[in-house]
């Protein structure tokens, strides 16, 4: 095998490793973000169900929470985003177990 063929084989091998690992990274990130959003929704729902500050139920709670989180974490936590997290948890209350088992495989 010539040096050029060996070099091309090396490039192909590295490209295959890169593509394989990037696909795994993408799945891991998706699982992590999905689990994060589910857990955020769970925390919000648990807070609401606990009867704490009932006057803040719904949009007011999420907007107040978004204001606080924007200064401490990230601006992506808008009231709308937090309401979507709560809705996601409500629609899929048992998703955590399947996400954890999927992430271990």
C-alpha positions in Angstrom: 0.0 0.0 0.0 1.4 3.4 -1.0 1.9 6.2 1.4 -1.0 8.1 -0.2 -3.4 5.2 0.2 -2.3 4.8 3.8 -2.9 8.5 4.3 -6.4 8.3 2.7 -7.2 5.3 4.9 -6.1 7.3 8.0 -8.3 10.2 7.0 -11.3 7.9 6.4 -10.7 6.2 9.8 -10.6 9.5 11.6 -13.7 10.8 9.8 -15.6 7.6 10.8 -14.5 8.0 14.5 -15.5 11.6 14.4 -19.0 10.9 12.9 -19.6 8.1 15.3 -18.7 10.0 18.4 -20.5 13.2 17.3 -23.7 11.2 16.8 -23.3 9.8 20.4 -22.6 13.3 21.8 -25.7 14.6 20.0 -27.9 11.9 21.6 -26.4 12.5 25.0 -27.0 16.2 24.8 -30.6 15.7 23.6 -31.2 13.2 26.5 -29.6 15.6 29.0 -31.6 18.6 27.8 -34.8 16.6 27.7 -34.2 15.4 31.3 -33.3 18.9 32.4 -36.5 20.4 31.0 -38.6 17.6 32.5 -37.0 18.1 35.9 -37.6 21.9 35.7 -41.2 21.2 34.9 -41.5 18.7 37.8 -40.1 21.3 40.2 -42.5 24.0 39.1 -45.5 21.6 39.2 -44.5 20.3 42.7 -44.2 23.9 43.9 -47.6 24.7 42.6 -49.2 21.5 43.9 -47.7 22.3 47.3 -50.0 25.2 47.6 -47.1 27.7 48.1 -48.1 31.2 47.1 -51.3 30.1 45.2 -51.8 33.6 43.9 -48.7 33.1 41.8 -50.1 30.1 40.0 -49.4 29.8 36.3 -48.0 32.7 34.3 -47.2 34.9 37.3 -45.1 32.2 38.9 -43.2 31.4 35.7 -42.6 35.0 34.9 -41.3 35.8 38.4 -39.1 32.7 38.3 -37.8 33.7 34.8 -36.8 37.1 36.1 -34.8 35.6 39.0 -33.2 32.8 36.9 -32.1 35.2 34.2 -30.0 37.1 36.7 -28.5 33.9 38.2 -28.3 31.4 35.3 -29.2 32.2 31.8 -31.6 34.4 29.8 -33.1 31.3 28.1 -35.3 30.7 31.1 -38.2 32.9 30.0 -41.6 32.6 31.4 -42.8 31.0 28.2 -39.9 28.5 28.3 -40.7 27.6 32.0 -44.4 27.1 31.2 -43.4 24.8 28.4 -41.2 22.8 30.8 -44.2 22.5 33.2 -46.4 21.4 30.3 -43.9 18.9 29.2 -43.7 17.3 32.6 -47.6 17.3 32.8 -47.8 15.5 29.5 -45.1 12.9 30.2 -45.0 12.4 34.0 -43.1 9.1 33.8 -40.5 10.0 31.2 -37.5 10.2 33.6 -37.1 6.4 34.0 -37.0 5.8 30.2 -34.5 8.7 29.7 -32.2 7.4 32.4 -32.3 3.9 31.0 -31.7 5.2 27.5 -28.8 7.3 28.5 -27.1 4.3 30.2 -27.1 2.2 27.0 
